[in-house]
Amino acid sequence: MKLFKGERVGYLFIIPGLLYMACLMFYPIIYNFILSFQKVDVMSLMKPDKEFIFFDNYINVFEKGAIFNSINKSFIFTIGCIVFQFSLGLLLAVLFNRQLKIYKFMKAVIMVPYIMPVTVTAILWKFMFSVKGGIINEALMMLGIIKQPVEWLLMPDSAMWSVIIGNIWCGVPFNMILLASGLVSIPAEMYESALIDGANAIQKFIYITIPLLKASIKAVLVLGFVYTFRCFELVYVMTAGGPVDGTEIIPILSYKRSFVQFNFSEGAAIGNIMFIILFTVGLLYTRMISKEEVM
């Protein structure tokens, strides 16, 4: 028991966390990397000894070419979502930063899309974009913008914009809450001083709000990129990667290769490619934060 006296007793408290991370985080990542270097399909899945083919799975993935389309679609989907999610989230955070009861109620209402299960959200938007009875087509025809229903989910370009709109609806509350927490930390005295100096609302937003929200903005953008880039449920339920691979982002391609074509090794390789992209983004963010702390 002498081992756990004094400061060493703290190790007892971190052991559960380490076990959790080892079992539910580190082990799946390591196993997935090992799987990507083996030849594992539906015929060899249950074999005790699996053949190692090292980088052949990665070579096959790039030779087949589908990964390039998926990477391109993933970046289009992610950037399209982040631009609108961040802009609308910042606008709502600034709007609801006032201490009014009605704003508190509206904040709670806007959180509903974030609370709802993603699959429910995807089904909702799928029906809204449907050709027959879809509220999107009905509203546009009532306004005279279109003359006949548009097959939103049956054309590659419109399908991509449809899933982007659905994901924006889910992500705006997340951006709003994080940015609102950053706004709360800005002293009200700074705005009062700027008002005395004759600054208008736009000048206060540009020269006070944005600079002091810099850390929150970076965190929101990085987290938004990570969450959006690995989005799976919403896109799968709405389009399943179609039509004609028009919305086949990397997670969809990995799923199809693993559980539709039953080539588990190539599916693992595609998953690792996505992991490397997101890990690189995380490293860049960490390095950027470290430089700011040094300065």
C-alpha positions as a Markdown table, in Angstrom:
| # | Residue | x | y | z |
|---|---|---|---|---|
| 1 | Met | 0.0 | 0.0 | 0.0 |
| 2 | Lys | 3.0 | 2.3 | 0.3 |
| 3 | Leu | 3.0 | 2.6 | -3.5 |
| 4 | Phe | -0.2 | 4.5 | -3.4 |
| 5 | Lys | 0.6 | 7.0 | -0.7 |
| 6 | Gly | 0.8 | 10.7 | -1.2 |
| 7 | Glu | 0.7 | 12.0 | -4.8 |
| 8 | Arg | 0.9 | 8.4 | -6.2 |
| 9 | Val | -2.7 | 7.8 | -5.2 |
| 10 | Gly | -3.7 | 9.9 | -8.2 |
| 11 | Tyr | -2.7 | 6.9 | -10.4 |
| 12 | Leu | -5.6 | 5.0 | -9.0 |
| 13 | Phe | -8.1 | 7.5 | -10.3 |
| 14 | Ile | -6.8 | 7.5 | -13.9 |
| 15 | Ile | -6.7 | 3.7 | -14.2 |
| 16 | Pro | -10.4 | 3.5 | -15.1 |
| 17 | Gly | -10.0 | 6.1 | -17.8 |
| 18 | Leu | -6.9 | 4.4 | -19.2 |
| 19 | Leu | -8.7 | 1.0 | -19.3 |
| 20 | Tyr | -11.7 | 2.7 | -21.1 |
| 21 | Met | -9.4 | 4.3 | -23.7 |
| 22 | Ala | -7.4 | 1.1 | -24.2 |
| 23 | Cys | -10.5 | -1.1 | -24.7 |
| 24 | Leu | -12.8 | 1.2 | -26.7 |
| 25 | Met | -10.3 | 3.6 | -28.5 |
| 26 | Phe | -6.8 | 2.3 | -28.9 |
| 27 | Tyr | -7.6 | -1.4 | -29.5 |
| 28 | Pro | -10.1 | -0.8 | -32.4 |
| 29 | Ile | -7.6 | 1.7 | -34.0 |
| 30 | Ile | -4.7 | -0.8 | -33.8 |
| 31 | Tyr | -6.8 | -3.7 | -34.9 |
| 32 | Asn | -8.1 | -1.7 | -37.9 |
| 33 | Phe | -4.5 | -0.9 | -38.9 |
| 34 | Ile | -3.5 | -4.6 | -38.6 |
| 35 | Leu | -6.6 | -5.6 | -40.7 |
| 36 | Ser | -5.6 | -3.2 | -43.5 |
| 37 | Phe | -2.3 | -5.1 | -43.9 |
| 38 | Gln | -4.0 | -8.5 | -44.1 |
| 39 | Lys | -6.1 | -10.3 | -46.8 |
| 40 | Val | -9.5 | -10.7 | -45.1 |
| 41 | Asp | -12.7 | -11.3 | -46.9 |
| 42 | Val | -15.8 | -13.3 | -46.3 |
| 43 | Met | -13.9 | -16.5 | -47.0 |
| 44 | Ser | -11.0 | -15.9 | -44.6 |
| 45 | Leu | -12.7 | -13.8 | -41.9 |
| 46 | Met | -13.0 | -16.7 | -39.5 |
| 47 | Lys | -9.6 | -18.2 | -40.2 |
| 48 | Pro | -7.2 | -18.1 | -37.2 |
| 49 | Asp | -4.2 | -17.3 | -39.4 |
| 50 | Lys | -4.7 | -14.5 | -41.9 |
| 51 | Glu | -2.3 | -13.8 | -44.7 |
| 52 | Phe | -0.3 | -10.5 | -44.5 |
| 53 | Ile | -0.1 | -8.7 | -47.8 |
| 54 | Phe | 1.1 | -5.4 | -46.2 |
| 55 | Phe | 0.5 | -2.3 | -48.5 |
| 56 | Asp | -1.4 | -4.3 | -51.3 |
| 57 | Asn | -4.8 | -3.2 | -50.0 |
| 58 | Tyr | -3.8 | 0.5 | -50.1 |
| 59 | Ile | -2.4 | 0.1 | -53.6 |
| 60 | Asn | -5.6 | -1.7 | -54.7 |
| 61 | Val | -7.7 | 1.1 | -53.2 |
| 62 | Phe | -5.9 | 3.8 | -55.2 |
| 63 | Glu | -5.7 | 1.7 | -58.4 |
| 64 | Lys | -9.4 | 1.2 | -58.4 |
| 65 | Gly | -9.8 | 5.0 | -58.3 |
| 66 | Ala | -13.0 | 5.2 | -56.2 |
| 67 | Ile | -11.1 | 6.7 | -53.3 |
| 68 | Phe | -10.3 | 9.9 | -55.3 |
| 69 | Asn | -13.9 | 10.5 | -56.0 |
| 70 | Ser | -14.7 | 9.9 | -52.3 |
| 71 | Ile | -12.0 | 12.2 | -51.1 |
| 72 | Asn | -13.3 | 14.9 | -53.4 |
| 73 | Lys | -16.9 | 14.4 | -52.4 |
| 74 | Ser | -15.9 | 14.4 | -48.7 |
| 75 | Phe | -14.2 | 17.8 | -49.0 |
| 76 | Ile | -17.1 | 19.3 | -51.0 |
| 77 | Phe | -19.6 | 18.0 | -48.4 |
| 78 | Thr | -17.5 | 19.1 | -45.4 |
| 79 | Ile | -16.6 | 22.6 | -46.7 |
| 80 | Gly | -20.1 | 23.2 | -47.9 |
| 81 | Cys | -21.5 | 22.3 | -44.5 |
| 82 | Ile | -18.9 | 24.1 | -42.4 |
| 83 | Val | -19.3 | 27.4 | -44.3 |
| 84 | Phe | -23.1 | 27.6 | -43.6 |
| 85 | Gln | -23.0 | 26.0 | -40.2 |
| 86 | Phe | -20.4 | 28.4 | -38.9 |
| 87 | Ser | -22.0 | 31.5 | -40.5 |
| 88 | Leu | -25.5 | 30.7 | -39.2 |
| 89 | Gly | -24.2 | 29.6 | -35.8 |
| 90 | Leu | -22.2 | 32.8 | -35.3 |
| 91 | Leu | -25.1 | 34.9 | -36.4 |
| 92 | Leu | -27.5 | 33.2 | -34.0 |
| 93 | Ala | -24.9 | 33.2 | -31.2 |
| 94 | Val | -24.6 | 37.0 | -31.5 |
| 95 | Leu | -28.3 | 37.5 | -31.8 |
| 96 | Phe | -29.2 | 35.4 | -28.8 |
| 97 | Asn | -26.4 | 36.8 | -26.6 |
| 98 | Arg | -28.8 | 39.3 | -25.1 |
| 99 | Gln | -30.4 | 38.6 | -21.7 |
| 100 | Leu | -34.0 | 38.3 | -22.8 |
| 101 | Lys | -36.4 | 35.5 | -21.8 |
| 102 | Ile | -37.6 | 35.0 | -25.4 |
| 103 | Tyr | -34.1 | 34.5 | -26.6 |
| 104 | Lys | -33.5 | 31.8 | -24.0 |
| 105 | Phe | -36.6 | 30.0 | -25.2 |
| 106 | Met | -35.6 | 30.3 | -28.8 |
| 107 | Lys | -32.1 | 28.9 | -27.9 |
| 108 | Ala | -33.8 | 25.8 | -26.5 |
| 109 | Val | -36.0 | 25.5 | -29.6 |
| 110 | Ile | -33.0 | 25.8 | -32.0 |
| 111 | Met | -31.2 | 22.9 | -30.1 |
| 112 | Val | -33.9 | 20.5 | -31.2 |
| 113 | Pro | -32.2 | 19.5 | -34.5 |
| 114 | Tyr | -29.0 | 18.7 | -32.5 |
| 115 | Ile | -30.9 | 16.6 | -29.9 |
| 116 | Met | -32.8 | 14.6 | -32.5 |
| 117 | Pro | -31.2 | 11.2 | -33.6 |
| 118 | Val | -29.3 | 11.6 | -36.9 |
| 119 | Thr | -31.2 | 8.8 | -38.6 |
| 120 | Val | -34.6 | 10.5 | -37.7 |
| 121 | Thr | -33.2 | 13.7 | -39.2 |
| 122 | Ala | -32.1 | 11.9 | -42.3 |
| 123 | Ile | -35.5 | 10.3 | -42.8 |
| 124 | Leu | -37.2 | 13.7 | -42.3 |
| 125 | Trp | -35.1 | 15.4 | -44.9 |
| 126 | Lys | -35.4 | 12.5 | -47.3 |
| 127 | Phe | -39.2 | 12.8 | -47.2 |
| 128 | Met | -38.9 | 16.6 | -47.5 |
| 129 | Phe | -36.8 | 16.3 | -50.7 |
| 130 | Ser | -38.9 | 13.5 | -52.2 |
| 131 | Val | -40.6 | 13.9 | -55.6 |
| 132 | Lys | -44.1 | 13.1 | -54.5 |
| 133 | Gly | -45.5 | 15.0 | -51.5 |
| 134 | Gly | -42.1 | 16.5 | -50.6 |
| 135 | Ile | -42.5 | 19.9 | -48.9 |
| 136 | Ile | -39.5 | 21.4 | -50.7 |
| 137 | Asn | -41.0 | 20.8 | -54.1 |
| 138 | Glu | -44.5 | 21.9 | -52.9 |
| 139 | Ala | -43.2 | 25.1 | -51.5 |
| 140 | Leu | -41.1 | 26.0 | -54.6 |
| 141 | Met | -44.0 | 25.3 | -56.9 |
| 142 | Met | -46.3 | 27.5 | -54.8 |
| 143 | Leu | -43.8 | 30.3 | -55.0 |
| 144 | Gly | -43.6 | 29.8 | -58.8 |
| 145 | Ile | -39.8 | 29.0 | -58.7 |
| 146 | Ile | -40.3 | 25.6 | -60.4 |
| 147 | Lys | -43.1 | 24.3 | -62.6 |
| 148 | Gln | -42.8 | 20.6 | -61.8 |
| 149 | Pro | -41.2 | 18.5 | -59.0 |
| 150 | Val | -37.5 | 18.2 | -59.0 |
| 151 | Glu | -35.8 | 14.8 | -58.4 |
| 152 | Trp | -33.5 | 16.2 | -55.7 |
| 153 | Leu | -32.1 | 12.9 | -54.5 |
| 154 | Leu | -31.9 | 11.3 | -58.0 |
| 155 | Met | -29.3 | 13.6 | -59.5 |
| 156 | Pro | -25.7 | 13.7 | -58.3 |
| 157 | Asp | -25.3 | 17.5 | -58.0 |
| 158 | Ser | -28.7 | 18.2 | -56.3 |
| 159 | Ala | -28.3 | 15.1 | -54.1 |
| 160 | Met | -25.0 | 16.5 | -52.7 |
| 161 | Trp | -26.7 | 19.8 | -52.0 |
| 162 | Ser | -29.6 | 18.0 | -50.4 |
| 163 | Val | -27.4 | 16.1 | -47.9 |
| 164 | Ile | -25.4 | 19.3 | -47.2 |
| 165 | Ile | -28.6 | 21.1 | -46.3 |
| 166 | Gly | -29.7 | 18.3 | -44.1 |
| 167 | Asn | -26.4 | 18.3 | -42.2 |
| 168 | Ile | -26.4 | 22.1 | -41.9 |
| 169 | Trp | -29.7 | 21.8 | -40.1 |
| 170 | Cys | -28.1 | 19.4 | -37.6 |
| 171 | Gly | -24.8 | 21.3 | -37.1 |
| 172 | Val | -26.0 | 24.9 | -36.7 |
| 173 | Pro | -27.0 | 24.4 | -33.0 |
| 174 | Phe | -23.6 | 22.9 | -32.2 |
| 175 | Asn | -21.8 | 25.9 | -33.7 |
| 176 | Met | -24.2 | 28.3 | -31.9 |
| 177 | Ile | -23.7 | 26.9 | -28.5 |
| 178 | Leu | -19.9 | 26.8 | -28.7 |
| 179 | Leu | -19.6 | 30.3 | -30.0 |
| 180 | Ala | -22.2 | 31.6 | -27.5 |
| 181 | Ser | -20.0 | 30.2 | -24.7 |
| 182 | Gly | -17.1 | 32.2 | -26.1 |
| 183 | Leu | -19.2 | 35.4 | -26.4 |
| 184 | Val | -20.1 | 35.1 | -22.7 |
| 185 | Ser | -16.4 | 35.4 | -21.7 |
| 186 | Ile | -16.1 | 38.8 | -23.5 |
| 187 | Pro | -16.3 | 41.6 | -20.9 |
| 188 | Ala | -19.3 | 43.9 | -21.4 |
| 189 | Glu | -17.0 | 46.8 | -20.4 |
| 190 | Met | -15.2 | 46.5 | -23.7 |
| 191 | Tyr | -18.4 | 47.1 | -25.7 |
| 192 | Glu | -19.3 | 50.0 | -23.4 |
| 193 | Ser | -15.9 | 51.6 | -23.9 |
| 194 | Ala | -16.2 | 51.2 | -27.7 |
| 195 | Leu | -19.7 | 52.7 | -27.6 |
| 196 | Ile | -18.3 | 55.8 | -25.8 |
| 197 | Asp | -15.6 | 56.1 | -28.4 |
| 198 | Gly | -18.3 | 56.2 | -31.1 |
| 199 | Ala | -17.9 | 52.7 | -32.5 |
| 200 | Asn | -21.0 | 51.3 | -34.3 |
| 201 | Ala | -22.3 | 47.7 | -34.1 |
| 202 | Ile | -20.3 | 46.5 | -37.2 |
| 203 | Gln | -17.0 | 48.0 | -35.8 |
| 204 | Lys | -17.6 | 46.4 | -32.4 |
| 205 | Phe | -18.2 | 43.1 | -34.1 |
| 206 | Ile | -15.1 | 43.3 | -36.3 |
| 207 | Tyr | -12.6 | 44.8 | -33.8 |
| 208 | Ile | -13.8 | 43.3 | -30.5 |
| 209 | Thr | -16.0 | 40.2 | -31.0 |
| 210 | Ile | -14.1 | 38.4 | -33.8 |
| 211 | Pro | -10.5 | 38.9 | -32.2 |
| 212 | Leu | -11.7 | 37.8 | -28.8 |
| 213 | Leu | -13.6 | 34.8 | -30.3 |
| 214 | Lys | -10.5 | 33.7 | -32.2 |
| 215 | Ala | -9.8 | 30.6 | -30.0 |
| 216 | Ser | -13.5 | 29.6 | -30.0 |
| 217 | Ile | -13.7 | 30.0 | -33.8 |
| 218 | Lys | -10.7 | 27.8 | -34.4 |
| 219 | Ala | -12.0 | 25.1 | -32.0 |
| 220 | Val | -15.5 | 25.2 | -33.7 |
| 221 | Leu | -14.0 | 24.9 | -37.2 |
| 222 | Val | -11.7 | 22.0 | -36.4 |
| 223 | Leu | -14.4 | 20.1 | -34.5 |
| 224 | Gly | -16.9 | 20.8 | -37.3 |
| 225 | Phe | -14.4 | 19.6 | -39.9 |
| 226 | Val | -13.8 | 16.3 | -38.0 |
| 227 | Tyr | -17.5 | 15.6 | -37.2 |
| 228 | Thr | -18.6 | 16.5 | -40.7 |
| 229 | Phe | -15.8 | 14.7 | -42.6 |
| 230 | Arg | -16.7 | 11.4 | -40.9 |
| 231 | Cys | -20.5 | 11.8 | -41.2 |
| 232 | Phe | -22.1 | 8.5 | -42.2 |
| 233 | Glu | -25.7 | 8.0 | -41.0 |
| 234 | Leu | -27.3 | 11.1 | -42.6 |
| 235 | Val | -25.8 | 10.5 | -46.0 |
| 236 | Tyr | -26.4 | 6.8 | -45.9 |
| 237 | Val | -30.0 | 7.1 | -45.0 |
| 238 | Met | -30.7 | 9.9 | -47.5 |
| 239 | Thr | -28.8 | 8.6 | -50.5 |
| 240 | Ala | -26.7 | 5.6 | -49.6 |
| 241 | Gly | -23.9 | 7.3 | -51.5 |
| 242 | Gly | -25.8 | 7.6 | -54.8 |
| 243 | Pro | -26.9 | 8.4 | -57.3 |
| 244 | Val | -24.0 | 7.3 | -59.5 |
| 245 | Asp | -21.6 | 7.8 | -56.5 |
| 246 | Gly | -22.6 | 11.4 | -56.3 |
| 247 | Thr | -22.6 | 11.5 | -52.5 |
| 248 | Glu | -20.2 | 8.6 | -51.9 |
| 249 | Ile | -18.0 | 10.2 | -49.2 |
| 250 | Ile | -15.2 | 8.2 | -47.6 |
| 251 | Pro | -17.2 | 6.6 | -44.7 |
| 252 | Ile | -19.8 | 5.4 | -47.3 |
| 253 | Leu | -17.1 | 3.9 | -49.5 |
| 254 | Ser | -15.5 | 2.2 | -46.5 |
| 255 | Tyr | -18.8 | 0.7 | -45.5 |
| 256 | Lys | -19.6 | -0.5 | -49.0 |
| 257 | Arg | -16.2 | -2.1 | -49.4 |
| 258 | Ser | -16.5 | -3.8 | -46.1 |
| 259 | Phe | -20.1 | -4.8 | -45.7 |
| 260 | Val | -21.5 | -4.9 | -49.2 |
| 261 | Gln | -18.5 | -6.3 | -51.2 |
| 262 | Phe | -17.2 | -8.0 | -48.0 |
| 263 | Asn | -13.6 | -6.9 | -48.7 |
| 264 | Phe | -12.9 | -6.1 | -45.0 |
| 265 | Ser | -9.2 | -5.3 | -45.5 |
| 266 | Glu | -9.8 | -2.7 | -48.2 |
| 267 | Gly | -12.6 | -1.2 | -46.1 |
| 268 | Ala | -10.1 | -0.9 | -43.2 |
| 269 | Ala | -7.5 | 0.7 | -45.5 |
| 270 | Ile | -10.1 | 3.3 | -46.6 |
| 271 | Gly | -11.0 | 3.9 | -43.0 |
| 272 | Asn | -7.3 | 4.5 | -42.2 |
| 273 | Ile | -6.9 | 6.9 | -45.0 |
| 274 | Met | -9.8 | 9.0 | -43.5 |
| 275 | Phe | -8.1 | 8.6 | -40.1 |
| 276 | Ile | -4.8 | 10.0 | -41.4 |
| 277 | Ile | -6.6 | 13.0 | -43.0 |
| 278 | Leu | -8.4 | 13.8 | -39.7 |
| 279 | Phe | -5.3 | 13.1 | -37.6 |
| 280 | Thr | -3.3 | 15.6 | -39.8 |
| 281 | Val | -6.0 | 18.2 | -39.2 |
| 282 | Gly | -5.8 | 17.6 | -35.5 |
| 283 | Leu | -2.0 | 17.9 | -35.5 |
| 284 | Leu | -2.2 | 21.2 | -37.4 |
| 285 | Tyr | -4.7 | 22.5 | -34.9 |
| 286 | Thr | -2.5 | 21.5 | -31.9 |
| 287 | Arg | 0.5 | 23.1 | -33.5 |
| 288 | Met | -1.4 | 26.3 | -34.1 |
| 289 | Ile | -2.6 | 26.4 | -30.5 |
| 290 | Ser | 0.9 | 25.7 | -29.2 |
| 291 | Lys | 2.4 | 28.6 | -31.2 |
| 292 | Glu | -0.2 | 31.0 | -29.8 |
| 293 | Glu | 0.6 | 29.9 | -26.2 |
| 294 | Val | 4.3 | 30.5 | -26.8 |
| 295 | Met | 3.6 | 34.0 | -28.2 |
